[in-house]
Amino acid sequence: MGAPNDLNAFWMPFTANRQFKKNPRMFVAADGMYYTTADGRKVLDGTAGLWCCNAGHNQPRITEAVSKQLTELDYAPAFQMGHPKAFELANRLVDMAPDGIDHVFYTNSGSEAVETALKIAIAYHRAKGEGTRTRLIGRERGYHGVNFGGISVGGIGPNRKAFGNLLAGVDHMPHTHIPENVFTRGQPEHGAYLADELERIVALGDASNIAAVIVEPMAGSTGVLLPPKGYLDRLRAITKKHGILLIFDEVITGFGRLGSAFGATHYGVTPDMMTTAKGLTNGVIPMGAVLASAEIHDAFMQGDEGMIELFHGYTYSGNPVASAAGLATLSTYQEDGLFENARDLAPYWEDAIHALKGLPHVIDIRNEGLIGAVELAPMSGKPTKRAFQAFLDAYDDGLLIRTTGDIIALSPPLIMDKGHIDELFGKLTDVLKNLD
Ligand SMILES: Cc1ncc(COP(=O)(O)O)c(C=O)c1O
């Protein structure tokens, strides 16, 4: 049996376990924009945890709502039973979503939201009598969580290579990160034509076999890859033309990251389904949700009313405590004007991040809303090492950043102010200046 402080038993996710356990980095508290480390240091949260604590830490409304819910109704069965808050939250989500997105299916994570959306897409076509539409189309460098559907439509080699055959019947479009767009502020000019690759895939596989296309409106986890101007509109037009569903994976772009409720509202393109998680509950209690159009939902609402329409769901779908956290989170976003804050601060954020141009190893900088990335030239023969060293140095300097490959990704809580932006980029400048 392990001693209480033995680190051995916990097999940590997406972590270099042996390296971490030799030199652990532990947070023991958090408030507002800052974490506190086990050795009592304050660390500015430059990543909203894992892109999820959009309302900052220790948000009193959320904490109180969760505590209250725990004493009122801790759990209710999710199948053939309900509780009011899950319905209330669904209504609030639908109010925030673009017109036409009218229904919510709860999950417990972004990965589960993705699996759910893919399954709904296939089952929807079948319900409409088009059961041959089973193929799924993702995109290179896409991240859609870690379950089998998600890694199959996802486009990150290391997340796929150890896991066998994955799902059959998946195609990938090319990613949109092209050299013409380096050091672009906001949405890049070049690359809308990359959406036409979908036509090539359709020509090859035939639309009658294709269920859905899934993309992140802005790819976060692979290093903040922004959609070129016109790209998402073109994807929408092509999918519509061929009767293919368009799914936006909004697990990062949902809940204000770009300065609007969703990527769909920010970019003005309405998909057929949206997957969400993370900022839905401010990361406090696990919860995800698929938001779906009335057309999709209604296709299932046929036949005998006593029959279950969709054989899918989770023990914790719409869990009462998660629902309470979600409601308090959405109220916080609204009452504190956090999406507006993100929008107002975006130009200052943009200037601050682009001021890093010219620092050692910096080969690209990109930004939108309150998200950004600084791409570093890899160390020769040692990809990822340079950015990871920046992560360690920043942590020592009191700043939490996230790295993916040799890209530094930044996505702070939306409660931040200009002072926090100055602090973040002041520290990051020092780190970059001293990096090998
Ligand atoms: C776009 C996207 N989809 C899905 C996921 C998976 O979410 P989770 O880690 O909650 O399963 C993530 C997580 O980063 C994400 O960014």
The ligand as an SDF file (V2000), in Angstrom:
LIG
                    3D

 16 16  0  0  0  0  0  0  0  0999 V2000
  -11.8010   20.7210  -29.0000 C   0  0  0  0  0  0  0  0  0  0  0  0
  -11.7550   19.6990  -27.9080 C   0  0  0  0  0  0  0  0  0  0  0  0
  -12.5570   18.6400  -27.9710 N   0  0  0  0  0  0  0  0  0  0  0  0
  -12.5840   17.7090  -27.0100 C   0  0  0  0  0  0  0  0  0  0  0  0
  -11.7600   17.8200  -25.9250 C   0  0  0  0  0  0  0  0  0  0  0  0
  -11.7790   16.7490  -24.8820 C   0  0  0  0  0  0  0  0  0  0  0  0
  -12.3330   17.1900  -23.7030 O   0  0  0  0  0  0  0  0  0  0  0  0
  -12.1360   16.3520  -22.3610 P   0  0  0  0  0  0  0  0  0  0  0  0
  -10.6960   16.4470  -21.9890 O   0  0  0  0  0  0  0  0  0  0  0  0
  -13.0710   17.0350  -21.3970 O   0  0  0  0  0  0  0  0  0  0  0  0
  -12.5730   14.9540  -22.6350 O   0  0  0  0  0  0  0  0  0  0  0  0
  -10.8970   18.9070  -25.8080 C   0  0  0  0  0  0  0  0  0  0  0  0
   -9.9900   19.0460  -24.6500 C   0  0  0  0  0  0  0  0  0  0  0  0
   -9.0550   19.8190  -24.6600 O   0  0  0  0  0  0  0  0  0  0  0  0
  -10.8930   19.8690  -26.8260 C   0  0  0  0  0  0  0  0  0  0  0  0
  -10.0690   20.9300  -26.8040 O   0  0  0  0  0  0  0  0  0  0  0  0
  1  2  1  0
  2  3  1  0
  2 15  2  0
  3  4  2  0
  4  5  1  0
  5  6  1  0
  5 12  2  0
  6  7  1  0
  7  8  1  0
  8  9  2  0
  8 10  1  0
  8 11  1  0
 12 13  1  0
 12 15  1  0
 13 14  2  0
 15 16  1  0
M  END
$$$$
